[in-house]
Amino acid sequence: MTSHSGDTPAVPDVRPNESCYCGSGATTKRGKYFAQTHDRKTETHATIRDHFGSIDTFAVWADTSATSNA
């Protein structure tokens, strides 16, 4: 595992394996982790769901965070 400072959690050392890492089962090009556009799918779906529960909760958090940092 690789550790990072701050709020970023440690992540496992992963390698491309010709299977899309988003979980769709799509085949990837050699050396790629995701099928085309599936990296964005993963970011928006899994990350927001796992960390915020829903896109609505994320939107409120982002708006509140932007307002408090202004």
C-alpha positions as CSV (number, residue, x, y, z in Angstrom):
1,M,0.0,0.0,0.0
2,T,1.0,3.6,-0.6
3,S,0.4,6.1,2.1
4,H,-0.3,9.7,1.6
5,S,-0.3,12.7,4.0
6,G,-3.4,14.6,4.9
7,D,-6.9,13.4,4.4
8,T,-6.1,11.0,1.5
9,P,-6.3,7.4,2.6
10,A,-3.7,4.8,1.7
11,V,-4.4,3.0,-1.5
12,P,-3.3,-0.4,-2.7
13,D,-0.7,-0.7,-5.4
14,V,-2.7,-1.7,-8.5
15,R,-1.8,-2.5,-12.0
16,P,-3.8,-2.5,-15.3
17,N,-5.2,-6.0,-16.0
18,E,-7.3,-5.4,-19.1
19,S,-10.5,-5.3,-17.0
20,C,-12.1,-2.0,-16.3
21,Y,-11.6,-0.9,-12.7
22,C,-15.1,0.7,-12.5
23,G,-16.6,-2.8,-12.1
24,S,-18.5,-2.8,-15.4
25,G,-16.6,-5.8,-16.7
26,A,-15.6,-3.9,-19.8
27,T,-12.3,-4.8,-21.5
28,T,-9.6,-2.1,-21.5
29,K,-6.8,-1.3,-23.8
30,R,-3.5,-2.7,-22.8
31,G,-2.0,-0.6,-20.0
32,K,-5.2,1.2,-19.2
33,Y,-7.2,1.0,-15.9
34,F,-10.5,2.1,-17.3
35,A,-12.5,1.7,-20.5
36,Q,-13.1,5.0,-22.3
37,T,-15.1,7.5,-20.1
38,H,-15.5,4.9,-17.3
39,D,-13.0,6.8,-15.1
40,R,-15.6,9.6,-14.9
41,K,-18.3,7.1,-14.2
42,T,-16.3,5.8,-11.3
43,E,-15.5,9.3,-9.9
44,T,-19.1,10.5,-10.0
45,H,-20.9,7.4,-8.9
46,A,-18.7,5.5,-6.4
47,T,-16.8,8.4,-4.9
48,I,-19.8,10.6,-4.3
49,R,-22.0,7.7,-3.1
50,D,-19.3,6.3,-0.8
51,H,-18.3,9.6,0.7
52,F,-21.5,11.7,0.6
53,G,-24.4,9.2,0.2
54,S,-26.0,11.0,-2.7
55,I,-25.3,13.7,-5.3
56,D,-27.7,16.0,-3.4
57,T,-25.7,15.7,-0.2
58,F,-22.5,16.3,-2.2
59,A,-24.0,19.4,-3.9
60,V,-25.0,20.9,-0.5
61,W,-21.6,20.1,0.9
62,A,-19.8,21.7,-2.1
63,D,-22.0,24.8,-1.9
64,T,-21.4,25.1,1.8
65,S,-17.7,24.5,1.5
66,A,-17.3,27.1,-1.3
67,T,-19.3,29.7,0.7
68,S,-17.3,29.1,3.9
69,N,-14.0,29.4,2.0
70,A,-15.0,32.7,0.2
